[in-house]
């Protein structure tokens, strides 16, 4: 299976959302709205992505603590 440009753009957009949230550049509302704009709308999907982003935020804060 090959990844087409639309799939790659989708993945890059999600990665950017996770990164921006992790680095505290956007808040939870903006993060969820970004996910929803990509068609991620079920509470279960959103919850999974929020968990991923919370892990990224924790790692970012730990890396920049002190």
N, C-alpha and C positions, 0 to 999 in steps of 0.2 A: 504494500500500500504506500503510495506516495502522498506527500503533503502538498496540496496546491496552495497558491498564493492567498486565497481566502482563508484557508485553515491557518496558515502561517500568521496572517494579519490578526485573526481572532486570538491565537495563542499569544502573540506579542502584546495585544491590547490588554488581555487578562494579566499578563506578567507586569505590564506597566501599572495597572491598577493596584496589584499586590505590592509592587515596589513603592508606589506613591503613598499607599496607606501605611506600609511598614515604616516609611521614613517620615510619617506624620505630615505629609504634604496635603493629604485630603482626609476628611473625617468619614465616619461610618456611613452617613447619609449619601455623600458623594460616591463612596465606594459601591454601595448597593445600587444607586442609580446607574452607575457605569456598568455594573453587571447586568442590570435589567435592560439596558440599551443593547446589550449583546444577546438578549434572549434568555438569559439565566433568570428565571422568574419564580421557580418553586421555592418554598421556604427551606426545603431540604438542600437544594443546590446552593442557595444563598448562604445557609448556615455552614456548609462545607467550605465555601470560599472565604467566609469570614474567619473560620478557624485557621485556614492557611495564612491569611493576612495577619491575624493576631500573632502567629508564630513568627512571621517576618518582622512585625513591629517589635516583638520581644527581643529578637536577635539584634535588630538595629539599635535598640536602646542599650542592650548589654555591650555591644561593640563600641558605643559612644559614651558610656558611663565613665565618670571619673574625670 
